[in-house]
Amino acid sequence: MTDATTRAASLLAEHRASIDRLDAVLVYTLAERFAHTQAVGKLKAQHDLPPSDPEREATQIARLERMAVEAGLDPDFAKKFLGFVIEEVIRHHRRHQPGDATSPAQP
């Protein structure tokens, strides 16, 4: 191997190690986020609130798009990502609603 190839391999390993750490941060952050949204879903079900809140969702998407621009991330990607997360959250919230066939059994 040449010195340039050895250096490139070292840099590649450093980038990959950073990517692996960031993937872990994403997974644990999403887990924490979903723990909170699960609590919100249960609270909504207990108080007969709808599983989705379109006004809040729109506000959050606009906020994330602004943050993406500030961070140098493609805002369309950020919007798609949050849209996916919101869709999953609403699906979880619906499961907590009374009468939903996928609701977990209540103790």
Secondary structure, DSSP 8 states (H G I E B T S, - for coil): --HHHHHHHHHHHHHHHHHHHHHHHHHHHHHHHHHHHHHHHHHHHHTT--S--HHHHHHHHHHHHHHHHHHT--HHHHHHHHHHHHHHHHHHHHHHSTT-TT-----
